[in-house]
């Protein structure tokens, strides 16, 4: 490979790596019509006015457990009340559901990013590693307080305990 | 770490077929890089030819950037990527043993397979040694169970260890790799 080609390759690698530093997180940014579970929890905790939370799941799933103050989408009209409507399902709500709501209502319609699963993982049952740094522990306290507010159980792992990351297969 | 190429619950035949294709591709790349030759691999330890460092660091950086940006664009679910657990003491000891074996044999498990597949006798003997070692280790592992499971940290990743964003670690590894390539080139020029 010529020196010029190597220089171009090195510069391209450096640029792509540098952009990663600028991007920061490896997670995709939230779409314009999405809200993070932790942000929604904050809104609910501060009892934000005219906030309407709609559950797009089945009646059985709703009865088994739902977000605080949520109503079933099938039993509600988005225009009932609220300036902001947040709709959720077990995972991400289909964009078509949110679009249908927007057609019925002038409210700002948002989808809960990650759905009920994100609510459980990030709000109700946050996990702190046993070997976490002081800074990580400090940040976790705020999450733990939010978790307890909604009746969740923040958990601090023992050193070496698996952090609940998916380990469905073995590999090297 | 290993990323899920196929969805969870894919048929065994599909999984095996994917493993075969990836394995052939990996072996082809190793052979094309010349790493099926024990002389080439060992030359690294005498600072004469640092192809191993350059090839493997290139692969690592390519995979790392690919995983990061695929996840960032929502094309790969990082939560589904398997992260092996960290056991600091046992893995340090295993690394030292592995390194010693690499220098003595001139081949690691991957390059030994390539070497054997291309008809090199030393590769066949290294593979025999690897399987014999695995068998013997399996027989005596219980005696070392306490050590084997010591200093456990669970699935541990660098952003958690250094408490910095994922992207910062990616950028740092890229800079480290580019610096390593530059130093390696200079060393190789000096050895000629």
Interface residues (C-beta under 8 A of the other chain):
Chain A: X10 X13 X14 X16 X17 X18 X20 X21 X22 X23 X24 X25 X26 X27 X28 X129 X130 X131 X132 X133 X135 X136 X157 X159 X160 X161 X162 X163 X165 X166 X167 X168 X169 X170 X171 X172
Chain B: X1 X2 X4 X8 X61 X65 X67 X68 X69 X71 X72 X73 X74 X78 X79 X80 X81 X82 X83 X84 X85 X151 X152 X153 X154 X155 X156 X160 X163 X165 X166 X167 X168 X170 X171 X173 X174 X175 X177 X178 X181
